[in-house]
Amino acid sequence: MTTYDELRTEISAQYKTLSNRLQQIARFALDNPDVMALEVIAEISQRAGVQPSAMIRFAKAFGFSGFSEMQRIYRSRLVGQTPRYRERIHDLQQAADQSLKTPDGVLAHFVEASINDLQHLREEVSPEKLERMVRLLRAARTIHVVGQRRSFATATYLSYGIAQLGCPCHLLDNIGGMFDQQAQWLAKGDALIAITFPPYAPETLSVVDRAVSLGIPVIAITDSALSPLRPIAAVSFEVEEVSMKGFRSLSATMCLAVSMVVSLGQAMEAQAGRTRTRRRSAPDEASEAHGLPRRE
């Protein structure tokens, strides 16, 4: 492994095989990559709640000779990048301690948090993931969308936006407790967009399992590399949003959803334009084949 993305993927893949203590470190490492890059091993160990020797065992479990070699991978991630999300959020939370006592302070907190969440989204989502998402949705016969609890608002918007484009779209909303019946509509050749955050909705996970069993590609919107959707999704978007007293903003999640709809619409329009061009050129080519003048 020579890049952070490779290391992150490997940690996620091996997570369930690790001991409880190494799982604890894995969760910390995935949630705090900047700390892993910038602090000394003693400080990292203290913040992760483990002994330094456990950090060394963690590094060796992934094929590194020691912690310093693994830390170089984390440090390579920071080269040429702006001040990182976690650092900004830490500063925001420190400032929030005195400002959350009034409605104006609460509003200011969520506005600033949303700005940071959106910047983090921009930095972390790769063009390759977005392009693969569009290809999968364009190829789908029907697009299904599922999301429960706080994810329901995003699922509802996505189903509305995709339907407005003229694509067959099916929202699994579980109204009347009809999840099992609604899931029967999934079929090979479709695609599923699944949105879930901790605590991961079991209804959503059951629909995802059914989709995977049918060979249907899953596009996941979730929280981290340890999400149960991450290993089985064809494309996984991991969105972090700051919470305050258990309430989470949906700014970044909804921004991603809007971007997905608009990108799909642009791809459809581009395809339609190419089709119109071919249709216009076909009569001219036929005329030339018969020796007739090209139409002006």
GIJOMO-V925811 format. One record per residue. N is the residue number from 1. RES is the residue in three letters. PHI is phi in radians with two decimals (999 if undefined). Layout:
n->{N & N}
res->{RES & RES}
phi->{PHI & PHI}
This chain:
n->{1 & 2 & 3 & 4 & 5 & 6 & 7 & 8 & 9 & 10 & 11 & 12 & 13 & 14 & 15 & 16 & 17 & 18 & 19 & 20 & 21 & 22 & 23 & 24 & 25 & 26 & 27 & 28 & 29 & 30 & 31 & 32 & 33 & 34 & 35 & 36 & 37 & 38 & 39 & 40 & 41 & 42 & 43 & 44 & 45 & 46 & 47 & 48 & 49 & 50 & 51 & 52 & 53 & 54 & 55 & 56 & 57 & 58 & 59 & 60 & 61 & 62 & 63 & 64 & 65 & 66 & 67 & 68 & 69 & 70 & 71 & 72 & 73 & 74 & 75 & 76 & 77 & 78 & 79 & 80 & 81 & 82 & 83 & 84 & 85 & 86 & 87 & 88 & 89 & 90 & 91 & 92 & 93 & 94 & 95 & 96 & 97 & 98 & 99 & 100 & 101 & 102 & 103 & 104 & 105 & 106 & 107 & 108 & 109 & 110 & 111 & 112 & 113 & 114 & 115 & 116 & 117 & 118 & 119 & 120 & 121 & 122 & 123 & 124 & 125 & 126 & 127 & 128 & 129 & 130 & 131 & 132 & 133 & 134 & 135 & 136 & 137 & 138 & 139 & 140 & 141 & 142 & 143 & 144 & 145 & 146 & 147 & 148 & 149 & 150 & 151 & 152 & 153 & 154 & 155 & 156 & 157 & 158 & 159 & 160 & 161 & 162 & 163 & 164 & 165 & 166 & 167 & 168 & 169 & 170 & 171 & 172 & 173 & 174 & 175 & 176 & 177 & 178 & 179 & 180 & 181 & 182 & 183 & 184 & 185 & 186 & 187 & 188 & 189 & 190 & 191 & 192 & 193 & 194 & 195 & 196 & 197 & 198 & 199 & 200 & 201 & 202 & 203 & 204 & 205 & 206 & 207 & 208 & 209 & 210 & 211 & 212 & 213 & 214 & 215 & 216 & 217 & 218 & 219 & 220 & 221 & 222 & 223 & 224 & 225 & 226 & 227 & 228 & 229 & 230 & 231 & 232 & 233 & 234 & 235 & 236 & 237 & 238 & 239 & 240 & 241 & 242 & 243 & 244 & 245 & 246 & 247 & 248 & 249 & 250 & 251 & 252 & 253 & 254 & 255 & 256 & 257 & 258 & 259 & 260 & 261 & 262 & 263 & 264 & 265 & 266 & 267 & 268 & 269 & 270 & 271 & 272 & 273 & 274 & 275 & 276 & 277 & 278 & 279 & 280 & 281 & 282 & 283 & 284 & 285 & 286 & 287 & 288 & 289 & 290 & 291 & 292 & 293 & 294 & 295 & 296}
res->{MET & THR & THR & TYR & ASP & GLU & LEU & ARG & THR & GLU & ILE & SER & ALA & GLN & TYR & LYS & THR & LEU & SER & ASN & ARG & LEU & GLN & GLN & ILE & ALA & ARG & PHE & ALA & LEU & ASP & ASN & PRO & ASP & VAL & MET & ALA & LEU & GLU & VAL & ILE & ALA & GLU & ILE & SER & GLN & ARG & ALA & GLY & VAL & GLN & PRO & SER & ALA & MET & ILE & ARG & PHE & ALA & LYS & ALA & PHE & GLY & PHE & SER & GLY & PHE & SER & GLU & MET & GLN & ARG & ILE & TYR & ARG & SER & ARG & LEU & VAL & GLY & GLN & THR & PRO & ARG & TYR & ARG & GLU & ARG & ILE & HIS & ASP & LEU & GLN & GLN & ALA & ALA & ASP & GLN & SER & LEU & LYS & THR & PRO & ASP & GLY & VAL & LEU & ALA & HIS & PHE & VAL & GLU & ALA & SER & ILE & ASN & ASP & LEU & GLN & HIS & LEU & ARG & GLU & GLU & VAL & SER & PRO & GLU & LYS & LEU & GLU & ARG & MET & VAL & ARG & LEU & LEU & ARG & ALA & ALA & ARG & THR & ILE & HIS & VAL & VAL & GLY & GLN & ARG & ARG & SER & PHE & ALA & THR & ALA & THR & TYR & LEU & SER & TYR & GLY & ILE & ALA & GLN & LEU & GLY & CYS & PRO & CYS & HIS & LEU & LEU & ASP & ASN & ILE & GLY & GLY & MET & PHE & ASP & GLN & GLN & ALA & GLN & TRP & LEU & ALA & LYS & GLY & ASP & ALA & LEU & ILE & ALA & ILE & THR & PHE & PRO & PRO & TYR & ALA & PRO & GLU & THR & LEU & SER & VAL & VAL & ASP & ARG & ALA & VAL & SER & LEU & GLY & ILE & PRO & VAL & ILE & ALA & ILE & THR & ASP & SER & ALA & LEU & SER & PRO & LEU & ARG & PRO & ILE & ALA & ALA & VAL & SER & PHE & GLU & VAL & GLU & GLU & VAL & SER & MET & LYS & GLY & PHE & ARG & SER & LEU & SER & ALA & THR & MET & CYS & LEU & ALA & VAL & SER & MET & VAL & VAL & SER & LEU & GLY & GLN & ALA & MET & GLU & ALA & GLN & ALA & GLY & ARG & THR & ARG & THR & ARG & ARG & ARG & SER & ALA & PRO & ASP & GLU & ALA & SER & GLU & ALA & HIS & GLY & LEU & PRO & ARG & ARG & GLU}
phi->{999 & -2.15 & -2.22 & -1.11 & -1.07 & -1.13 & -1.12 & -1.05 & -1.13 & -1.19 & -1.06 & -1.10 & -1.17 & -1.64 & -0.91 & -1.21 & -1.57 & -1.41 & -1.18 & -1.01 & -1.18 & -1.25 & -1.12 & -1.05 & -1.18 & -1.05 & -1.08 & -1.13 & -1.12 & -1.27 & -1.48 & -2.34 & -1.11 & -1.23 & -1.10 & -1.07 & -1.44 & -1.87 & -1.64 & -1.35 & -1.07 & -1.12 & -1.19 & -1.07 & -1.06 & -1.10 & -1.22 & -1.45 & 1.35 & -2.35 & -1.47 & -0.96 & -1.09 & -1.21 & -1.12 & -1.16 & -1.09 & -1.09 & -1.10 & -1.18 & -1.11 & -1.93 & 1.54 & -1.57 & -1.26 & -3.03 & -1.16 & -1.06 & -1.15 & -1.17 & -1.10 & -1.07 & -1.12 & -1.12 & -1.20 & -1.11 & -1.16 & -1.53 & -1.10 & 1.30 & -1.82 & -1.29 & -0.87 & -1.38 & -0.96 & -1.07 & -1.13 & -1.13 & -1.18 & -1.05 & -1.11 & -1.11 & -1.18 & -1.09 & -1.22 & -1.26 & -0.93 & -1.73 & -1.84 & -1.62 & -1.67 & -2.32 & -0.98 & -1.11 & -1.16 & -1.11 & -1.05 & -1.04 & -1.08 & -1.23 & -1.10 & -1.14 & -1.10 & -1.14 & -1.05 & -1.17 & -1.08 & -1.18 & -1.12 & -1.10 & -1.03 & -1.07 & -1.33 & -1.67 & -1.48 & -1.51 & -1.02 & -1.10 & -1.12 & -1.11 & -1.18 & -1.15 & -1.00 & -1.10 & -1.06 & -1.14 & -1.21 & -1.12 & -1.42 & -1.33 & -1.24 & -2.36 & -1.81 & -1.80 & -2.30 & -2.40 & -3.00 & -2.06 & 0.98 & -1.21 & -1.40 & -1.11 & -1.07 & -1.16 & -1.08 & -1.11 & -1.07 & -1.05 & -1.14 & -1.13 & -1.10 & -1.18 & -1.11 & -1.12 & -1.37 & 1.62 & -1.52 & -1.06 & -2.43 & -2.26 & -1.62 & -1.51 & -1.78 & 1.15 & -1.13 & 1.28 & 1.16 & -1.75 & -0.98 & -1.06 & -1.18 & -1.13 & -1.17 & -1.15 & -1.33 & -1.15 & -2.59 & -0.99 & 1.75 & -1.61 & -2.41 & -2.16 & -1.77 & -2.09 & -2.08 & -2.75 & -2.30 & -1.04 & -1.30 & -1.04 & -1.14 & -1.09 & -1.10 & -1.13 & -1.10 & -1.18 & -1.15 & -1.08 & -1.03 & -1.12 & -1.06 & -1.07 & -1.13 & -1.61 & 1.35 & -1.56 & -1.17 & -1.91 & -1.83 & -1.78 & -2.07 & -2.58 & -1.86 & -2.76 & -1.20 & -1.66 & -1.07 & -1.12 & -1.40 & -1.00 & -1.25 & -1.90 & -1.44 & -1.21 & -2.43 & -2.22 & -1.79 & -1.79 & -1.96 & -1.84 & -2.35 & -1.24 & -1.95 & -2.46 & 0.98 & 1.51 & -1.69 & -2.02 & -1.25 & -1.91 & -1.03 & -1.20 & -1.08 & -1.21 & -1.08 & -1.09 & -1.08 & -1.07 & -1.09 & -1.10 & -1.13 & -1.13 & -1.09 & -1.11 & -1.06 & -1.12 & -1.13 & -1.15 & -1.16 & -1.10 & -1.14 & -1.11 & -1.11 & -1.15 & -1.15 & -1.09 & -1.10 & -1.11 & -1.18 & -1.18 & -1.35 & -1.06 & -1.08 & -1.10 & -1.16 & -1.17 & -1.11 & -1.11 & -1.12 & -1.73 & 1.37 & -1.61 & -1.21 & -1.18 & -1.22 & -1.65}
